[in-house]
Amino acid sequence: MLNFPVSPANASTTGGFTLRVRVFYHDKCFDGACSASLFTRFHRECVNPDATYEYHGLVHRAGALFDESEFTGDENAIVDFKYSASPRVTWWFDHHQSAFLTRQDQDDFKACQQDPACARRKFFDPTYTSCTSFLAHIGATKFGFNTKPLADLIYWADMVDGAKYESPEAAVEMAAPAMKLTLIIESTQDPKFIPRLIPLLTEMPLGEVLQQPFVAELLPPLLERHQEAIELIKSRSEEKDGTIFFDITDRQLEGYNKFIPYYLHPQATYSIGLSKSSFRTKVSVGSNPWTKADPEKMVNLAQICERYGGGGHARVGAISFPPDRADEARVAAAEIVAELRSKNPLA
């Protein structure tokens, strides 16, 4: 176990206190939930076996992403989400290219890396496919964390977050338990569901997690809604010059399978979708994982999204607008569609 300084506020139960850890994770995201679960097991096995854990989901939205008043733990960890310079944040792991909201945040992280104590708790590497695999690597190489029992979880986090499916059919027809769990995680409206699910992801195989009654009961209606989403996007989407566009903002969807456009238009390179949920109007910008295009000719989608206040990875990104500013989202989407259609790498 690491010998971190112990104070009365964060002493272990052996000293009469329990370390309270708040874990902030990318909400409605399979990798976010897996990262939170893996962090919990890592922390319990390598840092403090007597700590207690609470979970709080974070979402990309217009405006401030963090509420300082939520950082109430003795330790506060952020996984699979943007950087916060708050002095209350004690752990951070992320792999997104657009990890820093501002230059000041980036400078704060660089300063942290010059402080050995800080650098041992905040980590960033955009070359990793998933935050789960990145966190597992850091845990194993820097803290002696045994990741072998979690190999299946890490594999599926990489598969889902990196879109490494063998075909659009595998991604959309969702035979594997991990795919069904992803559907549930991305669709749930119950704020207590994912915090309840997170600990189970590193305690039992994913197939057993899916069989838990509070999980299994959610699946049938979501599979039915998934089929409806396929039909809706089929009726709304248009592919031209290698880029798909669809607008479903008149139908409030809290989430849909992002591979549906390529399932319907397998020859396309890019996809731009406009959708609306309870808290945002979203422009989803993605690329076909099965495209025949030369990777060197592909556009960096994170950089495009950053122009409008969004971000993501080189191959997939998003922009969030307030739900009442759908017109601005449509303008941004139209500009991006025009740009990508003019840069079709298969032309």
CORGISUL-V549076 format. One record per pair of residues at least 6 apart in sequence whose C-alpha atoms are under 8 Angstrom apart, sorted by the first residue. I is the first residue (numbers start at 0). J is the second residue. D is the distance in whole Angstrom. If there is no record, write none. Layout:
# CORGISUL-V549076
{{I & J & D} {I & J & D}}
This chain:
# CORGISUL-V549076
{{0 & 44 & 8} {0 & 45 & 5} {0 & 46 & 6} {0 & 47 & 7} {1 & 45 & 7} {1 & 46 & 6} {1 & 142 & 8} {7 & 16 & 7} {8 & 16 & 7} {8 & 18 & 7} {8 & 73 & 7} {9 & 16 & 7} {9 & 17 & 6} {9 & 18 & 5} {9 & 19 & 7} {9 & 73 & 6} {10 & 16 & 5} {10 & 17 & 6} {10 & 18 & 6} {11 & 17 & 5} {11 & 18 & 6} {11 & 47 & 7} {11 & 49 & 6} {11 & 50 & 7} {12 & 18 & 8} {12 & 49 & 6} {12 & 50 & 8} {17 & 49 & 7} {17 & 50 & 6} {17 & 51 & 7} {18 & 47 & 8} {18 & 49 & 7} {18 & 50 & 5} {18 & 51 & 6} {18 & 73 & 6} {18 & 74 & 8} {19 & 50 & 6} {19 & 51 & 5} {19 & 52 & 6} {19 & 53 & 8} {19 & 72 & 5} {19 & 73 & 5} {19 & 74 & 7} {20 & 50 & 7} {20 & 51 & 6} {20 & 52 & 5} {20 & 53 & 6} {20 & 72 & 5} {20 & 73 & 6} {20 & 74 & 5} {20 & 75 & 6} {20 & 76 & 7} {21 & 52 & 6} {21 & 53 & 5} {21 & 54 & 6} {21 & 55 & 7} {21 & 70 & 7} {21 & 71 & 7} {21 & 72 & 5} {21 & 73 & 8} {21 & 74 & 6} {21 & 75 & 5} {21 & 76 & 6} {22 & 35 & 7} {22 & 52 & 7} {22 & 53 & 6} {22 & 54 & 5} {22 & 55 & 6} {22 & 75 & 6} {22 & 76 & 5} {22 & 77 & 6} {22 & 78 & 8} {23 & 35 & 7} {23 & 54 & 6} {23 & 55 & 5} {23 & 56 & 6} {23 & 57 & 7} {23 & 75 & 7} {23 & 76 & 6} {23 & 77 & 5} {23 & 78 & 6} {24 & 31 & 5} {24 & 32 & 7} {24 & 34 & 7} {24 & 35 & 6} {24 & 54 & 7} {24 & 55 & 6} {24 & 56 & 5} {24 & 57 & 6} {24 & 77 & 6} {24 & 78 & 5} {24 & 79 & 6} {24 & 80 & 6} {25 & 31 & 5} {25 & 32 & 7} {25 & 56 & 6} {25 & 57 & 5} {25 & 58 & 6} {25 & 78 & 7} {25 & 79 & 6} {25 & 80 & 6} {26 & 32 & 7} {26 & 56 & 4} {26 & 57 & 5} {26 & 58 & 6} {27 & 56 & 8} {27 & 58 & 8} {27 & 184 & 5} {27 & 185 & 4} {27 & 186 & 7} {27 & 187 & 8} {27 & 193 & 8} {28 & 181 & 7} {28 & 184 & 6} {28 & 185 & 6} {29 & 156 & 7} {29 & 159 & 7} {29 & 160 & 8} {29 & 180 & 8} {29 & 181 & 5} {29 & 184 & 6} {29 & 185 & 8} {30 & 79 & 7} {30 & 129 & 7} {30 & 130 & 7} {30 & 131 & 6} {30 & 156 & 5} {30 & 157 & 8} {30 & 159 & 8} {30 & 160 & 6} {31 & 78 & 7} {31 & 79 & 6} {31 & 130 & 8} {31 & 131 & 8} {32 & 193 & 7} {32 & 197 & 6} {33 & 131 & 6} {33 & 152 & 7} {33 & 156 & 7} {33 & 197 & 7} {33 & 200 & 7} {33 & 201 & 8} {34 & 78 & 6} {34 & 79 & 7} {34 & 130 & 6} {34 & 131 & 5} {34 & 134 & 7} {35 & 54 & 8} {35 & 78 & 6} {35 & 197 & 7} {36 & 197 & 5} {36 & 198 & 5} {36 & 199 & 8} {36 & 200 & 6} {36 & 201 & 6} {37 & 131 & 7} {37 & 134 & 8} {37 & 135 & 7} {37 & 201 & 6} {38 & 134 & 7} {39 & 52 & 7} {39 & 198 & 8} {40 & 201 & 7} {41 & 138 & 7} {41 & 144 & 6} {42 & 48 & 8} {43 & 49 & 7} {43 & 50 & 7} {44 & 144 & 7} {45 & 142 & 7} {45 & 143 & 7} {45 & 144 & 6} {53 & 194 & 8} {54 & 194 & 5} {55 & 194 & 7} {57 & 64 & 7} {57 & 65 & 8} {57 & 80 & 8} {58 & 64 & 7} {59 & 319 & 7} {60 & 278 & 8} {60 & 279 & 6} {60 & 319 & 5} {60 & 320 & 7} {60 & 321 & 7} {61 & 279 & 8} {61 & 319 & 5} {61 & 320 & 5} {61 & 321 & 6} {65 & 83 & 8} {67 & 85 & 7} {70 & 87 & 6} {70 & 88 & 7} {71 & 87 & 8} {74 & 87 & 7} {74 & 88 & 7} {74 & 89 & 6} {74 & 90 & 8} {75 & 87 & 7} {75 & 88 & 5} {75 & 89 & 5} {75 & 90 & 6} {76 & 88 & 6} {76 & 89 & 6} {76 & 90 & 4} {76 & 91 & 6} {77 & 88 & 7} {77 & 90 & 6} {77 & 91 & 5} {77 & 92 & 6} {78 & 91 & 6} {78 & 92 & 5} {78 & 93 & 6} {78 & 130 & 7} {79 & 92 & 6} {79 & 93 & 5} {79 & 94 & 7} {79 & 95 & 8} {79 & 130 & 6} {80 & 92 & 8} {80 & 93 & 6} {80 & 95 & 8} {80 & 98 & 7} {81 & 93 & 7} {81 & 95 & 8} {81 & 97 & 8} {81 & 98 & 5} {81 & 99 & 6} {81 & 100 & 7} {82 & 91 & 7} {82 & 93 & 8} {82 & 98 & 6} {82 & 99 & 6} {82 & 100 & 7} {82 & 104 & 7} {83 & 104 & 7} {84 & 104 & 6} {84 & 107 & 6} {84 & 108 & 7} {89 & 117 & 8} {89 & 120 & 7} {89 & 121 & 8} {90 & 120 & 5} {90 & 121 & 5} {91 & 120 & 7} {91 & 121 & 5} {91 & 122 & 6} {91 & 123 & 8} {92 & 121 & 6} {92 & 122 & 5} {92 & 123 & 6} {92 & 130 & 7} {92 & 133 & 8} {92 & 134 & 7} {93 & 122 & 7} {93 & 123 & 5} {93 & 124 & 7} {93 & 125 & 7} {93 & 130 & 6} {93 & 133 & 8} {94 & 123 & 6} {94 & 124 & 5} {94 & 125 & 4} {94 & 126 & 7} {94 & 127 & 6} {94 & 128 & 8} {94 & 129 & 7} {94 & 130 & 6} {94 & 133 & 7} {95 & 124 & 8} {95 & 125 & 5} {95 & 311 & 6} {95 & 312 & 6} {96 & 125 & 5} {96 & 301 & 7} {96 & 310 & 8} {96 & 311 & 6} {96 & 312 & 5} {96 & 313 & 7} {97 & 301 & 7} {97 & 305 & 8} {97 & 310 & 5} {97 & 311 & 5} {97 & 312 & 7} {99 & 105 & 6} {108 & 121 & 8} {111 & 117 & 5} {111 & 118 & 6} {111 & 121 & 8} {112 & 118 & 5} {112 & 121 & 8} {124 & 133 & 8} {127 & 133 & 6} {128 & 157 & 6} {128 & 160 & 7} {128 & 161 & 5} {129 & 156 & 6} {129 & 157 & 5} {129 & 160 & 6} {129 & 161 & 7} {131 & 153 & 6} {131 & 156 & 6} {131 & 157 & 8} {132 & 153 & 6} {132 & 154 & 8} {132 & 156 & 7} {132 & 157 & 7} {135 & 144 & 8} {135 & 146 & 6} {135 & 153 & 8} {138 & 144 & 5} {138 & 145 & 8} {139 & 145 & 6} {139 & 146 & 7} {149 & 201 & 7} {151 & 204 & 8} {152 & 200 & 7} {152 & 201 & 8} {152 & 205 & 8} {155 & 177 & 7} {157 & 163 & 7} {158 & 164 & 6} {159 & 178 & 8} {162 & 170 & 8} {162 & 288 & 6} {163 & 288 & 7} {164 & 170 & 6} {166 & 289 & 7} {167 & 258 & 7} {167 & 259 & 8} {167 & 261 & 6} {167 & 262 & 5} {167 & 265 & 8} {167 & 289 & 8} {168 & 262 & 7} {170 & 178 & 8} {170 & 258 & 6} {171 & 256 & 7} {171 & 258 & 6} {171 & 259 & 6} {171 & 262 & 7} {173 & 179 & 6} {176 & 205 & 6} {176 & 206 & 5} {176 & 209 & 7} {177 & 205 & 6} {177 & 206 & 8} {179 & 209 & 8} {179 & 218 & 7} {180 & 209 & 7} {182 & 221 & 7} {182 & 255 & 8} {182 & 256 & 7} {183 & 214 & 8} {183 & 217 & 7} {183 & 218 & 7} {183 & 221 & 7} {184 & 193 & 7} {185 & 253 & 8} {185 & 254 & 6} {185 & 255 & 8} {186 & 221 & 8} {186 & 253 & 6} {186 & 254 & 5} {186 & 255 & 8} {187 & 253 & 8} {188 & 253 & 8} {199 & 208 & 7} {200 & 208 & 7} {208 & 214 & 7} {209 & 215 & 6} {225 & 255 & 7} {225 & 256 & 8} {228 & 255 & 7} {229 & 259 & 6} {231 & 247 & 8} {232 & 245 & 7} {232 & 247 & 8} {232 & 259 & 8} {232 & 260 & 7} {233 & 260 & 8} {233 & 263 & 7} {235 & 245 & 5} {235 & 246 & 7} {235 & 247 & 7} {236 & 243 & 6} {236 & 244 & 5} {236 & 245 & 4} {236 & 246 & 8} {236 & 260 & 8} {237 & 243 & 5} {237 & 244 & 6} {237 & 245 & 7} {238 & 244 & 7} {238 & 264 & 7} {238 & 267 & 7} {239 & 340 & 7} {240 & 267 & 8} {240 & 340 & 5} {240 & 341 & 8} {240 & 343 & 6} {240 & 346 & 8} {241 & 266 & 7} {241 & 267 & 4} {241 & 268 & 5} {241 & 269 & 6} {241 & 340 & 6} {241 & 343 & 6} {241 & 345 & 7} {242 & 267 & 6} {242 & 268 & 6} {242 & 269 & 5} {242 & 270 & 6} {242 & 271 & 8} {242 & 336 & 7} {242 & 339 & 7} {242 & 340 & 6} {242 & 343 & 8} {243 & 260 & 7} {243 & 264 & 8} {243 & 267 & 7} {243 & 269 & 6} {243 & 270 & 4} {243 & 271 & 6} {244 & 270 & 6} {244 & 271 & 5} {244 & 272 & 6} {244 & 336 & 7} {245 & 271 & 7} {245 & 272 & 5} {245 & 273 & 6} {246 & 272 & 6} {246 & 273 & 5} {246 & 274 & 6} {247 & 272 & 8} {247 & 273 & 6} {247 & 274 & 5} {247 & 275 & 7} {248 & 273 & 6} {248 & 274 & 4} {248 & 275 & 5} {248 & 280 & 7} {248 & 325 & 8} {249 & 274 & 8} {249 & 275 & 7} {250 & 274 & 8} {250 & 275 & 7} {251 & 274 & 7} {251 & 275 & 5} {251 & 276 & 5} {251 & 277 & 7} {252 & 274 & 7} {252 & 275 & 6} {252 & 276 & 5} {253 & 275 & 7} {253 & 276 & 5} {253 & 277 & 7} {254 & 276 & 8} {258 & 287 & 8} {260 & 270 & 7} {261 & 267 & 7} {261 & 270 & 8} {261 & 287 & 6} {265 & 287 & 8} {265 & 289 & 8} {265 & 290 & 8} {266 & 290 & 7} {267 & 287 & 7} {267 & 290 & 7} {268 & 286 & 6} {268 & 287 & 5} {268 & 290 & 6} {268 & 292 & 7} {268 & 343 & 7} {268 & 344 & 8} {268 & 345 & 8} {269 & 284 & 7} {269 & 285 & 6} {269 & 286 & 4} {269 & 287 & 6} {269 & 339 & 7} {270 & 283 & 8} {270 & 284 & 6} {270 & 285 & 5} {270 & 286 & 6} {270 & 287 & 8} {271 & 282 & 7} {271 & 283 & 6} {271 & 284 & 5} {271 & 285 & 7} {271 & 332 & 7} {271 & 335 & 8} {271 & 336 & 7} {272 & 281 & 8} {272 & 282 & 6} {272 & 283 & 5} {272 & 284 & 7} {272 & 332 & 8} {273 & 280 & 7} {273 & 281 & 6} {273 & 282 & 5} {273 & 283 & 6} {273 & 328 & 8} {273 & 329 & 7} {273 & 332 & 7} {274 & 280 & 6} {274 & 281 & 5} {274 & 282 & 7} {274 & 283 & 8} {275 & 281 & 6} {275 & 322 & 7} {276 & 322 & 7} {277 & 322 & 7} {278 & 321 & 7} {278 & 322 & 6} {279 & 319 & 6} {279 & 320 & 6} {279 & 321 & 5} {279 & 322 & 4} {279 & 323 & 8} {280 & 319 & 6} {280 & 320 & 5} {280 & 321 & 6} {280 & 322 & 5} {280 & 323 & 8} {280 & 324 & 7} {280 & 325 & 6} {280 & 328 & 7} {281 & 317 & 7} {281 & 318 & 6} {281 & 319 & 5} {281 & 320 & 6} {281 & 328 & 7} {282 & 317 & 6} {282 & 318 & 5} {282 & 319 & 7} {282 & 328 & 7} {282 & 331 & 8} {282 & 332 & 6} {283 & 315 & 8} {283 & 316 & 6} {283 & 317 & 5} {283 & 318 & 7} {284 & 300 & 7} {284 & 304 & 8} {284 & 315 & 6} {284 & 316 & 5} {284 & 317 & 6} {285 & 300 & 7} {285 & 314 & 6} {285 & 315 & 4} {285 & 316 & 6} {286 & 314 & 6} {286 & 315 & 6} {291 & 345 & 8} {292 & 344 & 6} {292 & 345 & 6} {293 & 344 & 7} {296 & 344 & 6} {297 & 344 & 6} {298 & 313 & 8} {298 & 314 & 8} {298 & 339 & 8} {298 & 342 & 8} {299 & 312 & 8} {299 & 313 & 4} {299 & 314 & 6} {300 & 310 & 8} {300 & 311 & 8} {300 & 312 & 7} {300 & 313 & 5} {300 & 314 & 6} {300 & 315 & 6} {300 & 316 & 6} {301 & 309 & 8} {301 & 310 & 5} {301 & 311 & 5} {301 & 312 & 5} {301 & 313 & 5} {301 & 314 & 7} {301 & 315 & 7} {301 & 316 & 5} {301 & 317 & 8} {302 & 310 & 7} {302 & 313 & 7} {303 & 310 & 8} {303 & 335 & 8} {304 & 310 & 5} {304 & 311 & 8} {304 & 316 & 6} {304 & 317 & 6} {304 & 318 & 6} {305 & 318 & 8} {307 & 318 & 7} {307 & 331 & 7} {308 & 318 & 7} {308 & 319 & 8} {309 & 316 & 7} {309 & 317 & 6} {309 & 318 & 4} {309 & 319 & 7} {310 & 316 & 5} {310 & 317 & 6} {310 & 318 & 7} {311 & 317 & 6} {319 & 328 & 8} {320 & 327 & 8} {320 & 328 & 6}}
